[in-house]
Amino acid sequence: MEITSGMVKELREKTGAGLMDCKAALTSAGGDMEKAIDALRTKGLAAAAKKSSRIASEGLVVAYVEENCGTLVELNCETDFVAKNEEFMGLAKDIAHTVNMKAPVDVGETLQLQRNNATIEELITEKIAKIGEKLSLRRFERFTVSKGAGLIVPYIHMGGKIGVLVALEGVEPDNGAVALLAKDIAMQVAAANPTYICRDEVPASVIEHEKSIYREQARASGKPDKILDKIADGKLEKFFGDFCIIEQAFIKDPEKKVGQLLAEAGKAAGKEITIKSFARFQVGEGMEKRSDDLAAEVAKQIERS
């Protein structure tokens, strides 16, 4: 019997096993779906099936930087206990290393990358069967800078609950002073959570939306229509100061803005230093959280050990 891609997909959805494992199981079972499921369960590869509806909103953010490339990865699990598990942490680091080396375009492509003679998807499935929780690769960011003229700096906060990656251009990688500034900027991103590098990046639609809110606020407070735009423009400056990294007050010296520090560092180095890109991941942000109470969770962990 011909094993179609649709059959493989269906078996994968039912079991959570890797694509190649599903194809092999269907081939051995002559296309019989139930026999294929049993075969995967026998091998322990279908353990993920019972966990597919669980919430994986805990986890870990890890970074991997090598030469002019850097990657930030968020790998999720169900509980904070597993997030501190050595095997889980090792898997997250392996994924970050692989993404950094092979530059996939998205998570789907990442899952099919080879690592240690298996795909990332298969490695995750194996760990699901072994650890006993739902695991999922949520997202990643990968940056590159000019060789010899750029710098990528990671910052991991709270044991992996928040991770930041900052890429600078216009700096020699061995410039110690700028490397320290880059680390401070990464800490700034972790603490202040900017959205844009500079005001030129803010979409016109966002600016107009903010101004409309400020105008209505001013009108509601009794200000005359002729000065509403002026008031809105003034409040927009505060918006830029809150959400654009180079216009934020520096966390270590609020009297200076991050952009000023970059300008000073560039002057000392004799070249313009700019932030090319940055990423900030916080574990589980925007995701539904588990509602289990702590005592119940501890009991579950004890039973598994």
Disulfide bonds with the S-S distance in Angstrom:
none
